[in-house]
């Protein structure tokens, strides 16, 4: 099957993966976008596992306060460089995890990582972090959490 530029462009916009990875994923899946996304996700998880030993000295502190002002949380998320800490993917990840902490009130980071992600219960928080880690090419870790 011939893979079109439009298919590559669309999948790249949806996943943020590199052009060559998107092309290979579409080729491997015979142009099936759903299978290609699964292929890219699997590759991202593998990349994240390979980077898990790297030092995370940069990062950001995220907060969430519920609209009624009665529940809030703080999350410190670390990565390898300030460049990645400023990316939209990293910023969105931090906000989502802060909302998760406020909603589910995990007592430990380990408990948080095992929880199903509220907005997509097919993924855990740990899997969500690995997806973004694979996408950014850096190790990402939750350093601390607090629910108020």
C-alpha positions as CSV (number, residue, x, y, z in Angstrom):
1,X,0.0,0.0,0.0
2,X,1.2,3.5,-0.8
3,X,1.5,5.9,2.2
4,X,0.5,9.4,1.3
5,X,2.0,12.6,2.6
6,X,-1.4,13.6,4.1
7,X,-1.5,10.3,6.1
8,X,2.0,11.0,7.5
9,X,1.1,14.7,8.3
10,X,-2.1,13.8,10.0
11,X,-0.6,11.0,12.2
12,X,2.4,13.1,13.0
13,X,0.1,16.0,14.2
14,X,-2.0,13.5,16.3
15,X,1.0,11.8,17.9
16,X,3.9,14.2,17.8
17,X,6.2,11.4,16.6
18,X,9.0,12.0,14.1
19,X,8.3,11.7,10.4
20,X,10.4,8.6,9.9
21,X,8.7,6.8,12.8
22,X,5.3,7.8,11.5
23,X,6.2,6.6,8.0
24,X,7.5,3.3,9.3
25,X,4.4,2.8,11.6
26,X,2.1,3.4,8.7
27,X,4.1,1.0,6.4
28,X,4.2,-1.7,9.1
29,X,0.4,-1.4,9.7
30,X,-0.5,-1.2,5.9
31,X,-1.9,2.3,6.3
32,X,-4.2,1.5,9.2
33,X,-4.0,4.6,11.4
34,X,-5.2,2.9,14.6
35,X,-2.5,0.1,14.3
36,X,0.1,2.7,13.5
37,X,-0.7,4.7,16.7
38,X,-0.4,1.4,18.7
39,X,3.0,0.8,17.0
40,X,4.2,4.3,17.8
41,X,2.9,4.0,21.4
42,X,4.8,0.7,21.9
43,X,8.0,2.3,20.5
44,X,7.6,5.3,22.8
45,X,7.3,3.0,25.8
46,X,10.5,1.2,24.8
47,X,12.3,4.5,24.4
48,X,11.1,5.6,27.8
49,X,12.4,2.4,29.4
50,X,15.8,2.9,27.8
51,X,16.0,6.4,29.4
52,X,14.8,5.6,32.9
53,X,18.3,5.6,34.4
54,X,19.1,9.1,33.2
55,X,19.4,12.0,35.8
56,X,16.4,14.3,36.0
57,X,17.6,17.7,37.4
58,X,15.2,20.0,35.6
59,X,11.5,20.2,36.0
60,X,8.5,22.2,37.1
61,X,6.0,22.4,40.0
62,X,2.3,22.1,39.0
63,X,-0.7,23.0,41.0
64,X,-4.4,22.4,40.6
65,X,-7.2,24.0,42.6
66,X,-10.8,22.7,42.1
67,X,-13.3,25.4,41.1
68,X,-14.9,25.4,44.6
69,X,-11.6,26.1,46.2
70,X,-11.9,23.1,48.6
71,X,-9.5,20.7,47.0
72,X,-6.0,21.3,45.6
73,X,-2.8,19.6,44.8
74,X,0.9,20.1,44.1
75,X,3.0,17.9,41.8
76,X,6.8,18.2,41.2
77,X,7.6,16.7,37.8
78,X,11.2,16.3,36.8
79,X,13.0,15.9,33.4
80,X,16.5,16.1,32.1
81,X,16.5,19.6,30.6
82,X,14.8,23.0,31.0
83,X,14.0,22.8,27.3
84,X,11.7,19.8,27.7
85,X,10.2,21.3,31.0
86,X,8.9,24.2,28.9
87,X,7.3,22.1,26.2
88,X,3.6,21.9,25.8
89,X,3.6,18.1,26.2
90,X,5.4,18.3,29.6
91,X,3.3,21.2,30.8
92,X,0.1,19.4,29.9
93,X,1.3,16.2,31.6
94,X,2.0,18.1,34.8
95,X,-1.4,19.7,34.8
96,X,-3.1,16.4,34.2
97,X,-1.2,14.7,37.0
98,X,-2.0,17.5,39.4
99,X,-5.7,17.1,38.6
100,X,-5.4,13.4,39.1
101,X,-3.8,13.9,42.5
102,X,-6.5,16.3,43.6
103,X,-9.2,13.9,42.4
104,X,-7.8,10.5,43.5
105,X,-5.8,11.6,46.6
106,X,-3.0,9.0,46.3
107,X,-0.8,8.8,49.4
108,X,2.4,7.9,47.6
109,X,4.0,8.4,44.2
110,X,3.9,4.6,43.7
111,X,0.1,4.5,44.3
112,X,-0.3,7.4,41.9
113,X,1.7,5.7,39.1
114,X,-0.5,2.6,39.3
115,X,-3.8,4.5,39.1
116,X,-5.9,4.6,35.9
117,X,-5.7,8.0,34.2
118,X,-9.1,9.7,34.7
119,X,-9.4,10.9,31.2
120,X,-8.4,7.6,29.5
121,X,-8.8,4.6,31.8
122,X,-7.0,2.4,29.3
123,X,-3.8,4.0,30.5
124,X,-2.2,4.3,33.9
125,X,-0.4,7.4,35.0
126,X,2.9,5.5,34.7
127,X,2.0,4.7,31.0
128,X,1.0,8.3,30.4
129,X,4.4,9.5,31.7
130,X,6.2,6.9,29.5
131,X,4.3,8.1,26.4
132,X,5.5,11.6,27.0
133,X,9.0,10.5,27.9
134,X,9.2,8.6,24.6
135,X,7.9,11.6,22.7
136,X,10.2,14.1,24.3
137,X,13.2,11.7,24.3
138,X,13.9,12.4,28.0
139,X,13.4,10.7,31.3
140,X,10.5,12.1,33.2
141,X,9.7,11.3,36.9
142,X,7.2,12.4,39.5
143,X,9.4,13.7,42.3
144,X,6.7,14.6,44.9
145,X,3.0,15.0,45.4
146,X,0.8,16.7,47.9
147,X,-3.0,16.8,48.1
148,X,-4.5,19.6,50.1
